[in-house]
Amino acid sequence: MGTFHYGTDAAFDIDDLTLAHLSAIIVAKLRRGEAFTLTIAGIEGRETLWVHPTANLRCAFTTNEQHGLDRDRLDEMMRSTHRGSGLTIEPVRTAMPVAVAA
């Protein structure tokens, strides 16, 4: 589980593979000077950020592994940045333990 840092106060836990894709999208957009909205949905709600060339951004990965990027996923994410609602990152769903009857 990596962390996406926005500014000096906001940090969001995002799985490393999704974070790698997000990082590639951010780099591509900001190289062109293009801003976009990024919504990070979580269990307790969602937060929308304005990603722009002067924003203080940092992606911290939990491993040194270079994640392979899925071209189809990147294309869909990039298309999302052009929509009015912007790009949305969904929370990571983890399996909940099954209760065992006593």
C-alpha positions as CSV (number, residue, x, y, z in Angstrom):
1,M,0.0,0.0,0.0
2,G,1.6,3.2,-1.1
3,T,0.7,6.8,-0.3
4,F,-0.2,9.7,-2.5
5,H,0.7,13.1,-0.9
6,Y,-1.0,16.3,-1.9
7,G,0.3,19.5,-0.4
8,T,1.8,19.3,3.0
9,D,-1.3,18.1,4.9
10,A,-3.1,15.5,2.8
11,A,-2.0,11.9,2.3
12,F,-4.0,9.0,0.8
13,D,-3.3,5.3,1.0
14,I,-3.5,3.7,-2.5
15,D,-2.3,0.3,-3.6
16,D,1.0,0.4,-5.3
17,L,-0.2,-0.7,-8.7
18,T,-3.0,1.9,-8.8
19,L,-0.5,4.5,-7.6
20,A,1.9,3.6,-10.4
21,H,-0.8,4.2,-12.9
22,L,-1.9,7.4,-11.2
23,S,1.7,8.7,-11.2
24,A,2.0,8.0,-14.9
25,I,-1.2,10.0,-15.6
26,I,-0.1,12.9,-13.4
27,V,3.3,13.1,-15.1
28,A,1.7,13.0,-18.6
29,K,-0.9,15.7,-17.8
30,L,1.5,18.0,-16.0
31,R,4.2,17.8,-18.7
32,R,1.6,19.4,-21.0
33,G,0.6,21.9,-18.3
34,E,-2.9,20.4,-18.0
35,A,-4.8,20.5,-14.7
36,F,-7.5,18.1,-13.8
37,T,-9.6,17.0,-10.8
38,L,-8.8,13.8,-8.9
39,T,-11.4,12.3,-6.6
40,I,-10.2,9.7,-4.1
41,A,-13.1,7.7,-2.8
42,G,-12.7,6.1,0.6
43,I,-14.7,4.1,3.1
44,E,-15.6,7.3,5.0
45,G,-16.5,9.4,1.9
46,R,-14.5,11.0,-0.9
47,E,-12.2,14.0,-1.4
48,T,-11.7,15.9,-4.7
49,L,-8.3,17.5,-5.4
50,W,-7.3,20.0,-8.1
51,V,-4.1,18.6,-9.6
52,H,-2.2,21.4,-11.4
53,P,1.4,22.1,-12.4
54,T,2.2,24.1,-9.2
55,A,0.8,21.5,-6.8
56,N,3.1,19.9,-4.3
57,L,2.6,16.1,-5.1
58,R,4.5,13.0,-4.1
59,C,3.9,9.3,-4.6
60,A,5.5,7.0,-2.0
61,F,5.6,3.3,-2.9
62,T,6.0,0.5,-0.3
63,T,8.4,-1.5,-2.5
64,N,11.2,-0.8,-5.0
65,E,9.4,-3.0,-7.5
66,Q,8.7,-1.3,-10.9
67,H,5.1,-2.1,-11.6
68,G,4.1,-3.0,-15.2
69,L,1.5,-0.5,-16.5
70,D,-1.6,-1.7,-18.3
71,R,-2.1,0.4,-21.5
72,D,-5.9,-0.1,-21.4
73,R,-6.1,1.1,-17.8
74,L,-4.0,4.1,-18.6
75,D,-6.1,5.0,-21.6
76,E,-9.3,4.8,-19.5
77,M,-7.8,6.9,-16.7
78,M,-6.6,9.5,-19.2
79,R,-10.0,9.7,-20.8
80,S,-11.5,10.2,-17.3
81,T,-9.3,13.3,-16.7
82,H,-11.2,15.0,-19.6
83,R,-14.7,14.4,-18.1
84,G,-16.4,17.0,-16.0
85,S,-16.1,14.7,-12.9
86,G,-12.4,14.1,-13.5
87,L,-10.5,11.0,-12.6
88,T,-11.8,8.9,-9.6
89,I,-9.7,6.4,-7.7
90,E,-11.7,3.8,-5.9
91,P,-10.7,2.5,-2.5
92,V,-9.0,-0.8,-2.2
93,R,-11.4,-3.5,-1.2
94,T,-10.1,-6.1,1.2
95,A,-11.8,-9.3,2.2
96,M,-13.4,-9.1,5.7
97,P,-12.9,-12.2,7.9
98,V,-15.9,-14.4,8.0
99,A,-17.4,-14.8,11.5
100,V,-17.4,-18.4,12.8
101,A,-20.4,-19.5,14.8
102,A,-19.5,-20.8,18.2
